[in-house]
Amino acid sequence: MQLGVAGLNAKATLGPAETVRLARRAEDLGYRSWWAGEHVVLPSPRVPLAPMEPTDPILDPLIHLAYVAAVTTVLELGTGIVILPQRNPLVLAKQVASLDVLSGGRLRLGIGAGYLEPELAALGVPMSERGSRTDEYLDAMDALWTQPRPSYAGRHVTFDQIDAYPRPIGLQIVVGGHSPAAFRRAVSRGNAWLGNGDTPNDLAGHLAGLARAASEVDRPARLGPLEINFQPLTPVTADDARRYADLGVDRLIVYPLPLEDPDDVESFLERHARLPR
């Protein structure tokens, strides 16, 4: 079971000096991946579903990860997650391919359909279309990255007689979410799944959902086995880590926030680096 860290493109850990110090420290401690989340805008005033205050700073994940890529050598770089229906799929495909090439194939594109209606609405995405846009955008980007003469015709995106280079060199698609639709999307379109929760029991419930999805949709052979990424939202004990490993977690992604002091985050990383794996 590999160890990763998430959430450090937000709040007090987002400055240039803190980012360099924490990213290099995580790499030295043996963390294998670094994940950055996304909210383009946040509801103001805050609504119950919002994970942050509207005044809490959060950097764009791709720009943040490009910065981290330049100061590290082996850390995998994950978006955890990009809210895909809010993005133009062709522009995102170019950004993703560029970052994957510049990082030497270290990018893991984590995507989700989003859930905050005020954010989606502000970016012109009806809640009723977030799922269909997510599926189409994934398929359209895959066509642009893999087809010798890319073309795609859908309800939300259509293109033909175009091409785009460079192509990604090591990219993996990580599908986030806990809904039946997200589980089906992970099985049918993802190299990996990303979920979160508070306990190993939460993960066990999600794994049952993935198993049901696997009985409902086909998984293309080219995707290989579905990798399991899990992000506990609270500190992880040694016993919990053993349970996560027993449940089949490939990447355990720890989450230091809401710690505000970068020194406290570094201590958190040092403690969690000693977890059994």
Secondary structure by P-SEA (a helix, b strand, c coil): cbbbbccccccccccaaaaaaaaaaaaaacccbbbbbbbcccccccccccccccccccccaaaaaaaaaaacccbbbbcccccccccaaaaaaaaaaaaaaaacccccccccccccaaaaaaaccccccaaaaaaaaaaaaaaaaccccccccccccccccccccccccbbbbbbbbccaaaaaaaaccccccccccccaaaaaaaaaaaaaaaacbbbbcccccbbbbbbbcccccaaaaaaaaaacccbbbbbccccccaaaaaaaaaaaccccc
